[in-house]
Amino acid sequence: MGSVRWGFRCGSWTPSRSEWLFAARCVQQEEKDRIGQFVFAKDAKSAMAGRLLLRKFVCEVMGIPWSQIRLNRSPRGKPYLAAPLQVTTGSDPPWSFNISHQGDYAVLAAQQGMQVGVDVMKTTLPGSNSIPEFFRIMTRQFTAHEWSTIQSAGSERQQLAAFYRHWTLKESFIKAIGTGLGFNLQRAEFHLSPELLTQGKVLRQTKMHLDEEPDDLWIFEESLLDVDHHVAVALGPADEAGSAPLPPPAAFTLLSFGELIASASPLTEEDAAYWDSFRMKAEAPQRQKDT
């Protein structure tokens, strides 16, 4: 049973003109156009890294030439391989894959023979709210048990980290089943691993209760990419039988830009204006600071 866990630190990536234009040539035209519509450079970088991670995986792991890969999105936004169709045998279960990008990272998780969802979140306070006010606004997203765990975590910073830990777990599950925004987050209640979550470890002891009943068919892997970024991977049965063997825990490998595009090949012609647009977005925060 194969598994892949890759990450790319887009927050510290400052692409050169040649890097950005080459990356843009190596994704599908509609994805390039969508990325070009982002207002902020950091969002464009994250989205570009996510598409390159997907194509790298399909090319290098699934063995499909870059130029033949056709990725689409489900109605709820989950990426899937539209062409060529996966051909599997009884001894070669199909791959499932998912991406997430938030904070300073884009990540990909893939698994053979299981459903997979991944979510990464940076521990940061959105907007100008205090932490108690932020928690009040988010009250309905967690169960009483989960709020008890979050609010007993220690300092406000530790409580915020516990909040995002729970959030990544819920989001990874929702992304794995492809439900989207219509899912009531309180239906999935998480009972965290008693073991401390630290960098360099992959925990798998956290359990989920679905509709108030323990669900042992789902496995959740938790890790820290750095002190500020939680990542959770949800692994579920590919069918109702739930017969897939338990895969070993897998840590995330962080890729360089060179590794990210190692197998890439251009799909479109170079578009110089695409760099000009990106550069203006990248320079905008500095211009605002100088005024």
C-alpha positions in Angstrom: 0.0 0.0 0.0 1.8 3.1 -1.2 1.6 6.5 0.5 3.0 9.9 -0.3 3.3 13.0 1.9 4.9 16.0 0.3 5.1 19.7 1.3 6.4 22.9 -0.2 7.2 26.0 1.8 5.6 28.7 -0.5 5.8 31.4 2.2 9.6 31.6 1.8 9.5 31.1 -2.0 10.4 34.2 -3.9 10.2 33.1 -7.5 12.4 34.6 -10.2 10.9 35.7 -13.5 12.0 32.5 -15.2 10.7 30.3 -12.3 7.3 31.8 -12.3 6.9 31.8 -16.0 8.1 28.2 -16.3 5.7 27.1 -13.5 2.8 28.9 -15.3 3.6 27.0 -18.5 3.5 23.6 -16.6 -0.1 23.8 -15.4 -3.4 23.6 -17.3 -4.5 26.8 -19.0 -7.7 27.1 -16.9 -5.6 26.7 -13.7 -3.1 29.3 -14.8 -6.0 31.7 -15.5 -7.5 31.0 -12.1 -4.2 31.5 -10.3 -3.7 34.8 -12.2 -7.0 36.1 -10.7 -5.7 36.0 -7.1 -5.4 39.5 -5.6 -2.4 38.7 -3.4 0.9 37.1 -4.5 1.0 34.8 -1.5 -2.3 33.2 -2.6 -1.1 32.8 -6.2 2.1 31.2 -5.0 0.2 28.7 -2.8 -2.2 27.8 -5.5 0.6 27.3 -8.1 2.5 25.1 -5.6 -0.6 23.0 -5.0 -1.1 22.4 -8.8 2.5 21.5 -9.3 2.4 19.1 -6.3 -0.6 17.3 -7.9 1.0 17.0 -11.3 4.4 15.9 -9.8 2.6 13.1 -7.9 0.5 11.9 -10.9 3.6 12.0 -13.1 6.3 10.5 -10.9 4.2 8.1 -8.7 1.4 7.1 -11.0 3.7 7.0 -14.0 1.6 9.2 -16.3 3.5 11.6 -18.6 3.1 15.2 -17.6 1.7 16.3 -20.9 -1.1 13.6 -20.7 -2.3 14.6 -17.2 -5.8 16.2 -17.1 -6.9 17.3 -13.6 -10.4 18.4 -12.9 -12.3 19.4 -9.8 -15.5 17.8 -8.3 -18.5 20.1 -7.8 -17.2 20.6 -4.3 -13.7 21.4 -5.4 -11.8 18.1 -4.7 -9.2 17.5 -7.4 -9.3 14.3 -9.4 -7.6 12.7 -12.4 -9.9 13.1 -15.4 -7.6 11.7 -18.0 -6.1 9.3 -18.5 -8.3 7.0 -16.4 -6.6 4.9 -13.7 -6.2 1.3 -14.7 -5.9 -1.0 -11.8 -5.6 -4.7 -11.1 -6.6 -6.7 -8.0 -3.1 -6.3 -6.6 -2.8 -2.6 -7.5 -5.4 -0.6 -5.7 -6.2 2.9 -7.0 -4.7 6.0 -5.6 -6.5 8.8 -3.8 -5.0 12.2 -3.3 -5.7 15.6 -1.9 -4.0 18.9 -1.4 -4.2 21.8 1.1 -2.5 25.2 1.3 -2.6 27.7 4.1 -0.1 29.8 6.0 3.4 29.2 4.6 2.9 25.7 3.1 1.2 23.7 0.4 0.9 20.0 1.1 -0.1 16.8 -0.7 -1.2 13.5 0.8 -1.8 10.4 -1.3 -2.7 6.9 -0.4 -3.4 3.6 -2.3 -6.6 1.8 -1.5 -8.0 4.4 0.9 -9.9 7.7 0.9 -7.6 10.6 1.8 -8.0 14.2 2.9 -5.4 16.6 4.1 -5.5 20.0 5.8 -2.8 22.4 7.0 -3.4 25.4 9.2 -1.1 28.1 10.7 -1.7 29.0 14.3 -2.6 32.7 13.9 -5.4 34.9 15.1 -7.6 35.9 12.2 -8.5 39.6 12.0 -8.3 41.9 15.1 -10.4 39.8 17.5 -9.2 38.7 20.8 -8.8 34.9 21.3 -11.9 34.7 23.6 -14.0 36.7 21.0 -12.7 34.5 18.2 -13.7 31.4 20.1 -17.1 32.8 20.8 -17.7 33.4 17.1 -16.6 29.8 16.3 -18.7 28.2 19.1 -20.9 26.2 16.8 -18.1 24.5 15.0 -17.0 22.3 17.9 -18.7 20.0 20.5 -18.7 20.6 24.2 -16.0 17.9 24.6 -13.8 19.6 22.0 -14.2 23.0 23.6 -13.3 21.6 26.9 -10.1 20.2 25.4 -9.3 23.4 23.7 -9.9 25.7 26.6 -8.0 23.5 29.0 -4.9 23.5 26.8 -3.0 26.2 28.9 -2.1 29.7 27.7 -4.2 31.5 25.1 -1.5 30.6 22.5 -1.8 26.9 23.5 -5.6 27.1 23.3 -5.3 28.6 19.8 -3.0 25.8 18.7 -5.4 23.3 20.1 -8.2 25.0 18.2 -6.4 24.7 14.9 -5.4 21.1 15.7 -9.1 20.2 15.9 -9.9 22.3 12.9 -7.4 20.5 10.7 -8.8 17.1 11.8 -12.3 18.1 10.9 -11.3 19.6 7.6 -9.2 16.6 6.6 -12.2 14.3 7.2 -14.6 16.6 5.2 -12.1 16.8 2.3 -11.7 13.0 2.3 -15.4 12.3 2.0 -15.9 15.3 -0.4 -18.8 16.7 1.4 -17.8 20.4 1.5 -19.5 23.2 3.4 -22.8 21.5 3.9 -21.4 19.1 6.5 -22.2 20.0 10.2 -18.8 20.0 11.9 -20.3 19.0 15.2 -21.1 15.6 13.7 -17.4 14.7 13.8 -16.0 14.9 17.3 -12.3 14.3 17.9 -10.7 12.7 21.0 -7.1 13.8 20.8 -4.1 11.5 21.3 -2.8 11.6 24.9 0.7 11.8 23.4 2.2 15.3 23.0 2.3 16.5 19.4 5.9 17.6 18.6 7.9 18.2 15.5 9.4 15.1 13.9 6.6 12.8 15.1 3.5 11.5 13.3 0.7 10.7 15.8 -2.0 8.3 15.0 -3.8 7.8 18.3 -6.5 10.5 17.8 -10.0 9.0 17.4 -13.2 10.3 15.8 -16.7 9.9 17.0 -19.2 10.3 14.1 -22.8 11.2 15.1 -21.8 10.4 18.7 -20.6 6.9 17.9 -16.9 5.8 17.9 -15.7 5.3 14.3 -12.7 2.9 14.1 -12.6 2.7 10.3 -11.0 6.1 10.0 -7.3 6.8 10.8 -6.0 10.3 11.5 -2.3 11.2 11.2 -1.2 14.4 12.9 2.1 16.2 12.6 3.8 19.6 12.8 5.5 21.0 9.8 7.0 23.7 12.1 6.0 25.1 15.5 3.2 27.1 13.8 1.7 24.7 11.2 -0.5 21.8 12.1 -1.3 19.2 9.4 -3.8 16.4 9.6 -4.3 13.5 7.2 -7.6 11.6 7.2 -7.5 8.0 5.9 -10.7 6.1 5.4 -11.9 2.9 3.8 -12.2 3.0 0.0 -15.4 0.9 0.3 -17.9 0.0 3.0 -16.0 -3.2 3.8 -13.1 -1.2 5.1 -10.7 -4.0 4.3 -7.6 -2.0 3.4 -4.6 -2.9 5.7 -3.3 -0.3 8.1 -0.5 1.7 6.3 2.6 2.8 8.3 2.6 6.4 9.5 4.2 8.7 7.0 6.0 12.0 7.6 5.9 14.9 5.2 8.9 15.5 3.0 9.6 19.1 2.2 10.5 19.7 -1.4 12.7 22.4 -3.0 11.4 24.2 -6.0 13.8 22.2 -8.1 12.3 19.0 -6.8 8.8 20.3 -7.3 9.4 20.9 -11.1 11.9 18.0 -11.6 9.5 16.2 -14.0 7.6 19.2 -15.3 7.2 19.9 -19.0 5.6 23.0 -20.5 2.0 22.8 -21.7 1.6 26.3 -23.1 3.7 29.1 -24.5 5.4 31.6 -22.3 3.3 34.6 -21.3 5.5 37.6 -20.3 2.5 39.6 -19.1 1.8 36.8 -16.5 5.1 37.7 -14.7 4.3 41.5 -14.9 1.0 40.9 -13.2 2.5 38.7 -10.5 5.4 41.1 -9.8 2.9 44.0 -9.3 1.1 41.9 -6.7 4.3 40.9 -5.0 5.5 44.5 -4.8 2.2 45.9 -3.6 2.8 45.3 0.2 6.2 47.1 0.0 4.6 50.0 -1.9 1.9 50.3 0.8 4.6 50.2 3.5 6.5 53.0 1.9 3.5 55.4 1.6 
